Amino acid sequence: MNMLKASSLLVALGLACQAGAADAPAGAPVNGSIAYALTNLHWANYQTEGGKSECPDGFNEGNREQFKKLYPENGPKRTLVGTQLRWEIESWYPTLADDGFVFHEARGTTALGLNLDGKVGPNDFTSPTGEPGIDNQLFRALGCIKNYRGPDGAIQFFDDEMIGRDQYNRLIFEITGVEDLVNSPNVQVTLYRGRDPLLYDATGKKVVPGGSQRIDSRWGARYIQHMRGSIKDGVLTTEPVDIVYPWAPFYIATDEFMRAGRLRMKLTPTTAEGLIAGYSDVESWYLQMMKNWSTHHQNYGQTSAPALYRALRRLADAYPDPKSGANTAISSALRAEFTQVAIVPASRPQPATLAAIAARRPAEPYRGPPDPRQPQRPTAAVASPAASLAGAN
């Protein structure tokens, strides 16, 4: 009898869902709203086999390789403070001086990303599908560092693990005003952070659609951001706005700051896949990397933090500092995958809360040490870290 009642209830719920869907146009979500939770996030690097196209001169050396060259084992006796700790200082407080090491930037004319400035310039790329004017100078900095190359790069692996495991990273976007998931000329997009685990299948590896998420409107208030957009041929495109988003490998709470960030996502009723692109703030990006990826983890895939910082500054291409004129942000793109979720209605922020969030002072990027470190042009005359390291103790 209990099984009969349960079966009757399931049938009734199914009929109710069908009735709700029948009231909406074909291809439209119920009530014109649909939400997706982040399940995968990586910096968008174009790759060929073995890096033959983008890294013809090979891949970059990491901390360990450069350290051995600075302090060979058959050299003079040195101290821990003058070697290992000194290297850590140079990593946390990098300068722009030439260190004498070769840094391989990704080469070629093909890259993933979006045309952020609406122009086609001499430093722009063409996408693999033939779209011109692609702005992604971060690819030049990361493309020949093994850590950031898939599928074997250590950072790639750990990002896969932690995006799903750590609820701090539970980025959600909700689309409202959807007439049709194929074509809707005017939609509203809101970013949130969720509070709940993702829903996995029986293998524990694949996220499945339909899980519920409560919105974190207290500790995650800074992530609640609004964007206008449109859906054309099943692709969501949003207008550019400055965005801050959570990204915390190994449970270390850090954020990324992206100026003029926008989404381009291929939508289905169960998934959204595509790009998040904009101008990443250099100091915020570097701080997130240093806090989350220790020298130990950087060595997994041959990242030299000081060398990477100089590359970021050298390739930065937007938002010049008003005093120095040095660019503070670098064009970039993220490959992102989302799975459909249902937002718990009771967790939605009240109108007064949303109004207060909308009226708050916009988030500001990290300014860098010390209090704050002023941006410098790549040609700034500063002491050579390699020379100071080699001569210390």
N, C-alpha and C positions, 0 to 999 in steps of 0.2 A: 504493500500500500504506500509506504514511504517512497519507494522507487517510482511508483506511478505518479505521486504528487510532484516529485522532483522532475520527472520527465515532462509533466504538464507545465511546470514553471519554466523550464528551459524553452519549450515550444512557445509559450506566451512571450518570453523575452525576445525570442527570435522574430516572432511576428511583429512585436513592437518596434524592433530595430528596422525591419523591412518597411514598416509603415512610415517611420521617420525618414528613411532613405528615399521612399517613394515621393515624399513631399518636396524633395530637393531636385534640382535639375540634374540630368545625367552627368556624372563626373564631378559633381560638387559635393564637398563634405557636408555633413549635417550641420545646420545652423551657420553654414558658410565659414567654418573655422576648422583648422587642423594644426596640430603641433608635432614637432619632431625633436628628439633628443640626440645629442652628439654621441657617436660610437667610435669614430676614428678620425684622427687629425695628424697631418704631417705637413712640413714645409714642402711646397711644390717644386720639386727638382726634376728637370727633364733628364732622362738617362738613356744611354745606349750601352750595348753590351761591352763590359770592360772599360767604359768611359772613353772609347776610342774617338768619339766625335767631340765631346765636351771637355775631356781631360787628356789630350794627346800627349802631354808631357808627364803624365802620371798623377798620382794623388799626393796630397799634402802630408808633411811630417806632423807628428803630434808632440805633446809635451815631453814624452819620454825620449823621443829621438833627438829633439833639440837640447834637452837637458844633458844628454850624454855628450853632445858636441861641445857644450859650454864647459862641462866638468868631466873630462875624460878620466877613466879610472887610473891611468898611469900619470896623472898630473900631480901638482903639489898637494899637500895635505890641506883640507878645507874643513870648515865647521858646518854644522847643521843650519845655523842661523844664516850663514853666508851663502848657502846653496839652496836646499829645499824650501826653507821658509822665505828666502829671498824670491824664489820663483813664485811662491804663492802671493807675495806682495805685488809682484809685477802682473800677476793675473787679475787680482782684485783692483789694482790701481794702475791700469795700463797707460802707456804713453803712445805717442804717434811717431816716435823716432824709428828710423830704419834699424832693424835688429840684425841685419846681415844674412838672414835666412830667406830662401826663395818661397814665395807663396803663389800657388797655382790657382788662378781664377778660372772659373768655368768659361769656356770659349764657345764660339759658334753663334748662329743667328736664330736658333730655335729654343723656345722656352715655354713653360706653362705660365698662365697668369691672365691678367686682363689689361686692357688699355685704360689706364687710370686717369690720364690727362687729356684724352680725346685727341692726341696728336700722334704722328708717326715721326720719330726722331732718329738720329744716327746711332744712338745707343740702344734703341728698342729692339725687341725680338719679334719673330713671327711664331704664332702658335703651331703645334703639330697639325692642326686642321686648316691652317692657312690664314688665320686672322692676324693682320699687321698691327704694329704699335704696342706690342705687349711690354708692359713695364714690370720687371722683376729683377732688379739688381741684387737682391738677396741671393738669388740663384747663383750669381757669379761668385759670391762669397762662400756658399755652402756646397756648391755642385761637385767639388773635387775633394771633399772631406768625407771619408768613408763612414763616419758616424751618421751622416745625414742621407746616406744612400740606401735604398731598399733593395731586396728585403732583408739583408743581413746586417745593416748598420745597427749598432747597439742602441742608439737613441730611437731609431725606428721601432725596435723591438719593445723597449720599455714604454714608449708612448702608447703602443697598442695595448699593453698591459694596464697602464694607469688611467687612460681615458675612461675605460669601462669600470675599473675597480674603485677609483677614488671619487666619492660623491662631490668633492670640491669642484671637480671638472664637469659637473652635470649641466652643460650649456644646452639651452632649449630655445628654439624660435617658434613662435606661433604666428600663423597667417590668418587674418580675419578679413571679412568682406569678399570671400572667394565665391565667385559665380560658377567657376568651372576650373578644375585643376589643369586644364589645357590652355584656356585663354580667359584671363580676368584682367582688364586694363588698369584697375585701381584697387590695390590691396594694402592693408596695413600689416606691418611685421613688428613684433615685439620680442626682444631678447629677454630671457630669464635665466636664473640658475635653479635647477631642481634640487629636491632634498632626498630623493629615494634611489635605491638600487635599480639598475636596468633589469629587464626581464629577459632571461636566457632560455635557450632550448635545453633539451635533455643532455646534450653534450657539455653544456656549460661554456661553450665557446662562441655561439652565434646569438646575437641579440635579436629577439623577435618583436614584432609590432604589437601594440595594444596594451603595453604596460602603463600603469598610472604614475603620475608625478605630482608632488606638491610643490608649489612655488615657494622659494626662499625669499620672502620680501623683507626680512629683517637683516640678517648678515649678508644676504646677497642683493641688497637694494642697489648697490652701485652697478650691478650687471643688468638692471632693468632699463632697457633703452628702446627707443622707438625709431622705426624706419618706414618710409613709404616705398612701395614697389609695384610691380606689374608681373603678370604671368602671360607669356606668349609661347605658343607651341610647346607647352609643358615645362617651360623654364622660368623660374622666378629670378627676377633681377631687381635689386633694391638701389635706391639713391644713396650716395655716399654720406656717411656721418662718422664722427669720431667715436670709436667703440673701445671699451675695455672688456676683456674676457678672461676667465680663469683658466690657468694651465699649471698644474701642480704634480709633476712626477715625484714619486717617493714621499708623498704626503707633506711636502713643503709648500705652504701656501704662497703662491706667486701669481701675478697677473701679467698679461700682455696688453700693450696699448697700441692701437692702430688708428692713424689719422685717415680720414676719408675712406673708411672701410665700407665695403659693400659685398653683397652675396650674389652669386650666380649659381642656382641650384636646379638640377633636373628633378622634377617632382613626380612621384607616384603616390597612390593612396597609402603606401606602407614605407616608403623611403624617400630621402632627399640626398642627392650626391652632387658635388661640384666644388666650387672655389669660394673662399673668403679672401678678398684681396684688398690691399690698401698700402699705406705708408707706415711701416713699423717704426716706432720710436727706438732709436739706436740704444740709448742708455737703458731703457726698460727691457729691451730684448736681451742685452748683455747681462743685466742683473738677473733676469730669469734663468739664463743659461748657467751663470756661475752658482746661483743658489741651489739649483736642481742637479747640476751635473758636476760633481767634484772632479778634481784632477784625476782621481782613480777612474771614474767613468769616462772622462774625456779620452783617456788613454786607450779605451777599448777600440775606438775607431779613429785614432790619430787626429785629435783636435788639439791645436795649440791655442789656448785662450788669448794670449797677448797678440798673436799673429792674426787671429780672427777679428779681434777688436779693431786693429788697424785697417783690415779689409773693410769692415763695416763703415768706418769713418771715411775711408777713401772712396767707397762706392755710394755713399749716401747721396740721394739725388733730390731731396725736397725739404721744405720747411726750414729755410735758413734761419740761424740764430740772429736776432736783430742787432746784437753787438758785434759779433765776430764775422757774421756772414757765412759761417760754416753750416752745412746742411745737417739737420738733426734727425732726419727720418730717411728710411730706405724703402724703395718700392719692393713689394713682396706679395706672395700668394700662398695660401694653405689649401691642401686637398682635404676635404671634409666629407664625412659620411654621417647621416642621421637616420634614425628609425622612428616611425610614428609612435607617439604616446598620447595618452589622454590626461589632460590637466584636471586635477581634483578641483571642482568648482569652489569648495569652501576655502581653498588655499589662495584663491585669487585676491590680490590686493584690493582694498576698498578704494573708492574714488578719491577720498581725501588723501590716502597714502600715495596713490599714483600722482596726484596733483603736487604733493610735497616733493616727490622724486623728480618730477618734471621741472620743478622750480629750483632744485638744488644746484649748487655750483658744479659745472662739469668736471669730470675726473681729469686729473693732470698726470702726465707721465713722470716717471722717476727722473730726477735731474742728475744723478750720479754723484759720487764722492769727490772731494769733500765739500760740502755745505754751500752751494753746490759746485761741482766741477764744471767749468765753462767749456762749451764746445770749442774745439780747435781745428783749424784747417790742417789737412794732411801734410802740408809743407811747414808746419810750425817747428821752430827750432827748439827742440827739447833734448835732454840728455839721452844718449843711447842706452836702452836697458841691457842689451847684450854686453856692451862694454862695461857697464857698472856691475853686472852679474859676474862676468869673467874675472874682474879685478877685485872683487870683494873677498876678503879673508882668504 
